């Protein structure tokens, strides 16, 4: 009788007897911290993600790198980017040869800094998370974007994945979001410049839907034993292929908070949400959901800076670019893909909008459903946390920067570290990038391009990074800067250095200007200057007032600083609209949060690479002491009113 009962229990619920839980890692491309309902969006609709949050622990202080390839490499290696060497989104470019020098000793005389080159591939010598799980008896699969190596020796099959559904080169989706994808096996004469294991589906099949189908296939085939499913979703990366029927729906919808409103992005997020939902449903169908660790996150902050696919160097590329632009204008007008308000800036920057991401973990019976953690964690921690939860020993030959936060997930404690770092040497002041450290509520940024330049923020008091405390708290700057020194030394970071051959060009003297506003144009407001202070007051609909100025001779990326005072406070933003020689549909936008009361100095980064064109400064009713625009490579312009 006992034997019969045990047989029936096993037949009805095999997961009850599974020795090892399954692991599903669902990584979204370019999904911002505010880009789903559970994290605060009032415009995007993500019912499956929101449903998952009810059974998961949600993190409010989770980070990624500013760009995709560095984050992906950190997930699989457990290492900071400064250690594994992939520091920008270059995983689709040819690998550097053995002995390559990643930081040159000199550069041209017009380059103020020596900037390190990113490694274009994940080293085969890395003992990846997939390899460790495979060695512990797990069946492993990678489905989707890889972006960690262009050539076959660096593909996922060589990094521990038995099943792989991918293509190369792969900075985004495989050519198009819709089938036929044009991916064929290497050596096939019909290949369209892409290789890999992706095969075409029915005409018009959406690649995100296909990823869901491949994931379901793998789960069904692996239900008899433990598996690791690593799904790196193609959405919501450019060139922003979308389902028109979804886009029509969102085009008629308004965000009550006034923050988001791009119907193309909303459409794509809906497809990503459906993909995640199909995986959750399949786990339920197979009766293994309760025995599966599920991780949901993004590879970097939301893309608040639109760009255009296609080089325009060939007729075909120009046609593709033209068609894309027409479609974008039709549905999204001049909007960026998303906005990360109240976070500052977005993808590609070291501010919170570029690095803070959604993160949720679920494991029935182990992780408290519907819980929230303020622990500071990042992609380097995924690897040690997963194997800690599974009781698998760390590989002895693998160097780890990440720490396990298994105790956080189980409600038993906090991660064992005092500081977390983020290193990105490819953008910012003088195109030299920077590094930041987060310790408790404080975040210190160090910019390499201007030695000694720091920004200090208390994120608990101001998540929008509008109040730089570096001048007021020099002791805290010194304390945290010492941590950065130790980090750079420990990881052997090839951080930017001043170029010994640099010869600065003397700035031209600016001619006298009789215009009282110094060529700034008032729109939707009245601007006056008294005793060196410009006052602007809205004359129309709130939120529409701005000052505009042509920046035709300046190119981005650029840092914009201003000193303002407002009695009312409120949200603002700075926009860069490229001039007539550039793409008119691209608008680069950086949010501002102005506190009411005393004077404050604000700083934002505009990350567009090209002419700044026309700059618009949107503010609530305010007084302005000065505005300064400092290109990454060029002379700054400053207006002292």
Order of alpha helices (4+ residues) and beta strands (2+ residues): alpha-beta-alpha-beta-alpha-alpha-beta-alpha-beta-beta-beta-beta-alpha-beta-alpha-alpha-beta-alpha-alpha-beta-beta-alpha-alpha-beta-beta-beta-beta-alpha-beta-beta-beta-beta-beta-beta-beta-beta-beta-beta-beta-beta
